[in-house]
Amino acid sequence: MKSISWLFLIVLLALSFMIVSCGNDDDDNDDFDPTNMAGVNADVADWIINITPIDNTDKVNDYMVMVVFTGDNTTIQASDQAVLKIDGSPLTWMSEMPGYYHTQTDLTPGQTYQMSFWFKNSEKASTSMKLPYNANANFPETFNPTSATSFDWTLGGNNQYQVAAAQSSKYVSTTEYYSDEYIKTISSSSRSFDVPANAIDTWGTGTTLTLALYQISYKNVDRIAFMAYQVIQRVY
């Protein structure tokens, strides 16, 4: 039995609203592995700021913003204020509890914003971040892992990181869960992805299959991890 994958964890994070290195502002982030976002944790960041588009057809409050403390939440008092400013304007939290803050706001894919994070009236980090362009993917109508398959997409421009993946999973019980994935960081200029035959395992009837594409921007500034990403997928 394999452990639950990063692919599953990040989708779960986005759906639930809950829940690398420290140093100066650096666009390269050579130490960041975009296929292992689970590695962005308390060892390398005190706070994680997640920004992701949501499926909102009226285009009002079309981005979800989550700010999560990676340490012991019991050390944070309800009166301790966390503030995220985007282009100088502080966001208003829709929900908050010690160490976790969530809201929705209007942002534009591919646009660069000035972001600063404050905690207890002290600025912890400030940086500019370009949100990823959103991809439009053409996934195949069917997906048989025993055969090679591919999908393609369009983008308004190249993003910092692209990750493409195929995943299989099967839930049997609370103590028996299977998961496998074929996940690759690909060139920012790529517009297609090939999945080799038999790249992922399957377990017969009840196996869920997924093809997915991620567009990611990432910076770690003074132990504040700024992460913006778009996830699109098709489940079979």
N, C-alpha and C positions, 0 to 999 in steps of 0.2 A: 504494500500500500504506500502510495506516495503522498507527501505532504501537500496541503492546499497551496496552489501556485500564486506567484505575485499577480498574475493576470486576474485570477479570481479575487484576490484580496483588494485590488484597486477598484474593481467594479463594485465589490461589496461596499467599500468605503464611500464611493460616489452615491450609491443607492441609499445607504443608511443615514448619511449626514454625520456619522459618528466615526468616530473612530470606534563630496560630502566631506565634506571636510570643512573645517573652520578656516577663517582667513579673510583676506581682502576680496573685494568685488572682482570677479574674474569670469570673463565670458567663456573661457575654454572649459573650465570644470573638468579637467582631465581625470579626476579621481571619481567621477560620477558614472555609474553604470546604469543606463536607463532601463535595462532589462531586470534590474533588481532594486526597485524602489523601496522594498522592505528594508534595504540597507540605510535608508534615510531615517535614522532613529536617534535615541538619546545619546548614542556614542558620538554623533557628529553634529547634532542640531538640538537646540533647546526648544525651538518652536518650528512647526511646519505650517506654511501658508499654502493652501491648495486653491487654485482658481480654475474652474472648468465650465465650459458652456453646457447649458441644459436645453432640453427639447421644449422650446416655448414658441409656439407659432405666432403669437402676437408681438414677439420681440421686446417685451417689457420685462425688466429684471432678468435678462437672458443669461447671466452668469451666476454660478454658485461660488461663494467664497467661504472657505473653512479655515479657521486658525486653531491649531491644536498644540497643546503643551506636551512635550515628550517625557517630562519627568513625573514626579509624584504630585498628583492634583491636590492632595490634602495640604500641600504647602502654600496653596493659593487661596486667598480669602475672597469672599463674594464682593468685597469692596475694592479689590485690586482691579484696576481698569486696564483692559487691553484695547488698543486703538490701531486700526490699519487705515492709513491715509493713501488715497490714490489721487495723484495730481493735486495734492494738498487738501483734499476733502476727506474728512473722516467718514467711514462707513457706519451706518446704524445697524446694530445687530438685531436680527429677527428672533434669535434665541441665543442664550448664553448660560453657561455654568462655569464654575472654576476650571480653567484649563481648556475650555472648548467654546468656540464662538462661530456663529453661522449667519450668513445673510445672502441676499441676492441683489445684483446690481446690473446696470447696463454698461457693457464694454464692447469693444470692437476687435474682432480677430485681426491679427497682423499689425495692430497699433502698439506703439511703445508708450508705456505709462511710467511715471515716477511713483515709486511705492516706498512708504516708510512705516515701520512697525514700532509702536510705543507700548511700554508696559510700566505701570505705576509711575506715569508722568515722565518716563525716561525713554529717549529714543534708543532702540536696540539695534536697528539696522535701517539703512536707506539705500535704494538702488533703482535703476531704471530696468524695466523688463518689457520685452516685446512679446505680446501674446501670440501663440501659434496661429497661423492661418488654419482654418477648418478644412478638412478634406471631405470630398464627396466620393464615396467608394462604390465600385461595381463588383459586388460579391456574386459568385455563381449561384444558380438556383438550387443546385444540389452539391453536396460535399461528401465524397467517399474517400476516407483516408488511405485506402489501399491503392488508390490511383493518384498520380500527380495532379495537382490543381493549382490555379493561380487566380489572383484578383488584381484590379488596377484602380486608380483613383486620380482625381484632379485636385490641384491646390492653387491658391492665389500667389504663392511664393514658397521658397524653401524655408523650413523651420530649423531650429537648433538640432533637434533629434527627431528621428522617425523610428518607430518600433512596429514590426509586423509579427503576427503570431497565428498559430493554429492550436486549438486546445480541445481536449476530450476530458469528460468527467462522468462519473457515475456515483450516485448516492444510494447506498444500500440500507444503512442504519446509522445511528449516532456514533457507532464505533467502527463502521466500515465505509470508507469513502475513497474513491480512486480518482486520480487526476494525472494528466500528462500534458505536456505542451512542447511545441516547437516555436521558439521565440528568437528573433534576430533584430539587432540594431542594424538599420540599413542606411545607405547614403541619403542625405537630405534632398538630393535631386532625383531619387528614385520615384517612380510613379506606378510600379507594379511589384508584385511579390509572388514567388513560386514556392509552393509547398511540395517537397518530394513525396513520392509514394511511401507509405508506412513510416512517416515521420513521427506519428503519435500512436499510442496504443488505444485500443477500444476493448470494451467488455460486454459485447452483445447487446441484447435488448435493454433499453433504458439508458444507454450511453448518450450523453449530450455532447454535440460537437459545436465548435465556435471558430469562426475566422474573425480576426480583429486587427485594427490599425490604430496606432497611437501617435499623436503629434505632441511634442513636449518642449517646453522651455524650462530651464532650471538654473538657479543661482543659490549659492550658500554664502551669505554675507554675515560675518561675525556671529556664526552659529544660528542664524535664522535662515531656514531653507525656504526659498520662494519657488514654487512649482506650479506651472500652468500647463494644462494638458487637455487635449480632446481625445475621447475614446469613441470609436465607432466599430460596430461588430454585427455579425449575423450569426444567429443561433440556429442549429439544425437538429 
